[in-house]
Amino acid sequence: MTHKNSLARVVLFIFVGLILGGIMSEALGALFGELGVLLNAGGYDNSVHKVFTTAAEYSIGFPDNGGPIIIDLYLVKFALGFGFKVNLLSAVGMGIALYIMKWSGER
């Protein structure tokens, strides 16, 4: 990392790329799902829809029932949990964001 690529800037570009890629993935998944319904090609269960919407999900602090871990200290109550979902286009979006970060900034 050079002086223009601080850790905060790298993390920012990674998160922006992941978020934009996830949004693109959901939009394209909905588009190809509707096309599958219109063309009678399996509806939302077609393979192209699955490519865009299948994701690897990781979570910390969420038990099997879907709720966060709650720590009740009588005066203060905390709900702890963190979830992460990565799919094909979010990884592509992250790569594009890092490429843009490489060529942007001060020269």
Secondary structure, 3 states (H helix, E strand, C coil): CCCCCCHHHHHHHHHHHHHHHHHHHHHHHHHHHHHHHHCCCCHHHCHHHHHHHCEEEEEECCCCCCCCEEEECCCCEEEECEEEEEEHHHHHHHHHHHHHHHHCCCC
